[in-house]
Amino acid sequence: MLRKATVADVEAMKHLINAYAKQELMLARSLSELYDCIRNFFVYEDNDNIIGCCGLQVVWEDCAEILSIAVRPECTKRGIGSKLLSACLEEGYALGVKKVFTLTYVPEFFEKNGFVQIDKSVLPHKIWSGCVKCPKFPECDEISLVKTLK
């Protein structure tokens, strides 16, 4: 079942996200970060277990970022990631966001969902405030993609 995340989900979300971060497939998230932005997240729950999560962070008047999309490895290839992403895109559209971007190590998933690769330099400067906290800054090797919402 797809639903908005609650504070009760944060520990499971952190475990899921950071398992991928240990494989260097996404950036780690702290409990503090997740509690701070819990309202931005959707989760996918199965038998009372969180098996996926994805967040949408508005960064400027017409732009938002997809954050921390993760699905348990044994649950991939079931469309859960696409459902989570769609929920975030629908919410972005409802908020009046014109474009959604992501920074990722797995561009193929986003390209299958209508995103196109872009150069990071065209993203708004506002996004770099989060990047400064990243251990990989300024040597970021993530790939940036964008999707225009209609």
C-alpha positions as CSV (number, residue, x, y, z in Angstrom):
1,M,0.0,0.0,0.0
2,L,1.3,3.4,-1.0
3,R,0.8,6.2,1.5
4,K,2.3,9.4,3.0
5,A,5.1,8.6,5.5
6,T,4.7,9.2,9.2
7,V,7.3,9.6,12.0
8,A,6.8,6.0,12.8
9,D,8.3,5.1,9.4
10,V,11.6,7.0,9.8
11,E,13.7,4.2,11.3
12,A,12.7,1.8,8.6
13,M,13.3,4.5,5.9
14,K,16.8,5.3,7.3
15,H,17.7,1.6,7.3
16,L,16.4,1.1,3.7
17,I,18.1,4.3,2.3
18,N,21.4,3.7,4.1
19,A,21.6,0.1,3.0
20,Y,21.9,1.5,-0.6
21,A,24.2,4.2,0.6
22,K,26.7,1.6,1.9
23,Q,26.8,0.3,-1.7
24,E,27.4,3.8,-2.9
25,L,24.1,3.7,-4.9
26,M,22.6,6.8,-3.1
27,L,23.5,9.3,-0.4
28,A,23.0,8.4,3.2
29,R,20.3,10.2,5.3
30,S,20.4,10.8,9.0
31,L,17.5,10.4,11.3
32,S,17.5,14.2,11.8
33,E,17.2,14.8,8.0
34,L,14.4,12.3,7.7
35,Y,12.4,13.7,10.6
36,D,13.0,17.3,9.2
37,C,11.5,16.4,5.8
38,I,9.1,13.5,6.7
39,R,6.2,15.4,5.1
40,N,8.0,15.2,1.8
41,F,8.0,11.4,1.7
42,F,5.8,8.6,0.5
43,V,6.3,5.0,1.6
44,Y,5.2,1.7,0.3
45,E,4.1,-0.8,3.0
46,D,3.5,-4.5,2.7
47,N,2.4,-6.6,5.7
48,D,3.2,-3.8,8.1
49,N,6.8,-3.5,6.7
50,I,8.2,-0.5,4.8
51,I,9.6,-1.8,1.6
52,G,10.0,1.4,-0.3
53,C,10.2,5.2,0.1
54,C,10.6,8.3,-2.0
55,G,10.6,12.0,-1.3
56,L,9.8,15.2,-3.1
57,Q,11.5,18.4,-1.9
58,V,10.4,21.7,-3.4
59,V,13.6,23.8,-3.9
60,W,12.3,26.8,-5.8
61,E,9.0,28.3,-7.1
62,D,8.9,26.0,-10.1
63,C,11.3,23.3,-9.2
64,A,11.5,20.2,-7.0
65,E,13.9,17.4,-6.3
66,I,13.2,13.6,-6.1
67,L,15.0,12.3,-3.0
68,S,16.0,9.0,-1.6
69,I,14.0,6.6,-3.8
70,A,14.6,3.1,-2.4
71,V,12.9,-0.3,-2.6
72,R,14.1,-3.4,-0.8
73,P,16.2,-5.4,-3.2
74,E,14.0,-8.5,-2.9
75,C,11.0,-6.3,-3.8
76,T,12.3,-4.7,-6.9
77,K,10.9,-5.3,-10.4
78,R,7.4,-5.2,-9.0
79,G,6.6,-1.5,-10.0
80,I,6.9,-0.2,-6.5
81,G,9.6,2.3,-7.4
82,S,7.6,3.6,-10.3
83,K,4.5,4.0,-8.0
84,L,6.5,5.9,-5.4
85,L,7.9,8.2,-8.1
86,S,4.5,8.7,-9.7
87,A,3.1,9.7,-6.3
88,C,5.8,12.3,-5.9
89,L,5.3,13.6,-9.4
90,E,1.6,13.9,-8.9
91,E,2.1,15.8,-5.7
92,G,4.6,18.1,-7.5
93,Y,2.1,18.8,-10.2
94,A,-0.6,19.5,-7.6
95,L,1.8,22.0,-5.9
96,G,2.3,23.8,-9.2
97,V,5.9,22.6,-9.8
98,K,6.9,22.9,-13.4
99,K,10.0,20.6,-13.4
100,V,11.4,17.9,-11.2
101,F,15.0,16.9,-11.1
102,T,17.1,14.2,-9.4
103,L,20.7,13.5,-8.7
104,T,21.3,9.7,-9.0
105,Y,23.7,6.9,-9.6
106,V,21.0,4.9,-11.4
107,P,19.8,7.1,-14.3
108,E,18.2,4.2,-16.2
109,F,15.3,4.0,-13.8
110,F,14.5,7.7,-14.2
111,E,15.0,7.6,-18.0
112,K,12.4,4.8,-18.1
113,N,10.1,7.2,-16.3
114,G,10.5,10.1,-18.7
115,F,13.5,12.0,-17.2
116,V,16.3,13.2,-19.4
117,Q,19.9,13.8,-18.4
118,I,21.1,17.4,-18.0
119,D,24.2,19.2,-16.9
120,K,24.2,20.0,-13.2
121,S,25.2,23.6,-13.9
122,V,21.7,24.4,-15.2
123,L,20.1,23.5,-11.9
124,P,19.1,26.4,-9.6
125,H,21.8,27.5,-7.2
126,K,19.4,26.8,-4.3
127,I,20.1,23.0,-4.6
128,W,23.8,23.5,-3.8
129,S,23.0,24.3,-0.2
130,G,22.3,20.6,0.3
131,C,25.3,19.6,-1.7
132,V,27.7,21.5,0.6
133,K,26.8,19.0,3.4
134,C,27.6,16.0,1.2
135,P,30.9,14.2,1.8
136,K,31.4,14.0,-2.0
137,F,31.2,17.8,-2.4
138,P,32.6,19.3,-4.6
139,E,33.6,16.1,-6.4
140,C,30.0,15.0,-7.1
141,D,29.7,12.0,-9.4
142,E,25.9,11.8,-9.4
143,I,24.1,12.1,-12.7
144,S,21.4,14.9,-12.9
145,L,18.1,14.3,-14.7
146,V,15.0,16.4,-15.1
147,K,11.4,15.9,-16.1
148,T,8.9,18.6,-17.1
149,L,5.5,18.2,-15.5
150,K,2.5,18.9,-17.7
